[in-house]
Amino acid sequence: MTSQQIQPPELDEPAPFDIQVRVGAHDTRVTVTGELDLDTAPRLTDAVSTLRTGGGHVELDLSALGFCDVRGLAALLGAHHHVAGIDSHLTFTGASAALRRLVSAGRLTTVMNLR
């Protein structure tokens, strides 16, 4: 009888957290990559708090977001409130099924414009 060493499956490393902001003439696109959680949510809050679009459109692209916990959801909701406060419109694009479930569980589907 021979013994075999069983290797655990390799897990994909999450993408490093990053925020890219592109400001256009009438719109702004914020792209979030990686995991949005307790450690990284303040970085999103800081990035969004610098936006001053005044009547424009802000797109928060979440298509490269690999994970979002409740603290991350709070940061997304804070982004919504900040953008509304500067008389602009925010759309969340590329939300995963997991994030959609989190938003639904928090009863935020009528507040957060997920596309």
N, C-alpha and C positions, 0 to 999 in steps of 0.2 A: 504494500500500500504506500503510495507516495502522497506527500502533503503538498498542497498548493497554497500559496499565499494569495489571498483575495484582496485585490486593490479596490478601494472605494472609487466610485465614478468621479471623474474630474468635474469640479464645479466651475462654471464660468465666473471669472472675477467680474464684479460690477464695474461699469465704466466709472472713471473718476468724476466726481461732481464738478460741474462747470456750468456757468451761466454766460451766455452771449447775448448782448443787446445790440440790435441794429435799429437805428433811428432814421426813418425816411421823412419825406416832406409832409406826409399826412398820416403816416402810420408808424408804429414801432413793433418790432418783433423781438420777443425775449425767448430764447431757447434754453431749456433746462436739460442737462444730461446727468445721468448717474442716479444716486439715491437721495431723495428728499426726506430728511428725518430730523431728529432732535439736534444733531450736530450741524446739519447743512441748512436747515430752514432759515436761520438768521441771515445767511448770505443772500437768499432769495428776497427776503424782506428788505434788506439794505439796497439791493439792486433795483427793486421796484419803487422804493421810496424816492429814488432820484429822478424818476420819470416826471416830465412836465409837458405832456402832450397838448392839453387844453383843447378838447373837442375832437381830437383824432381817435384813431382806433389802435388798440393794443392787442396783439396776438401773443399768447403765452403758449409756445410750442412744447408739448410734453411728450412728443413721440419717442424721444430718447431717454425718458424717465423710466428707470428700471424698478424703482420701489418708492412708495410714499406711505409714511405712517401718519398718525393723527396729528403730530406736530407739523408735518409737511402740509397736511390738509389745512391746518390753521393758517399757515403761511400763504397758501393759495387763496384762501378766503380773505386774508388781509390784503392780498394783491388786488382782489376784486374791489374791496372797499376803498383802497387808495386810488385806483383808477377812476372809480365813480366819483370820488371827491375832487378830481381834477377835471371834471366834466368830459370824460372820455368813456369809451366803450371797450370792454375786455372780452375776448373770446379765448377759451381754452381749446387748443387743437391737439389731436394725437393722443388723447387720454386712453389709457389701457382699460381693459375690462375690469381689472382689479381696482383701478382708481375710480372707475364709474360705480362699482359696488360700494366703495368707501364713501363716495359722495352721496349715493342713494341711502346708505345706512345712516348717514348723518343728516338726512332729510334736507340736503342742500341743492337738489336738482333744480329747483325753481330759482335759486339764487345764482348758481354758477352756470355759465353758458358753455357747456361742453359740446365740442364738435368732433 
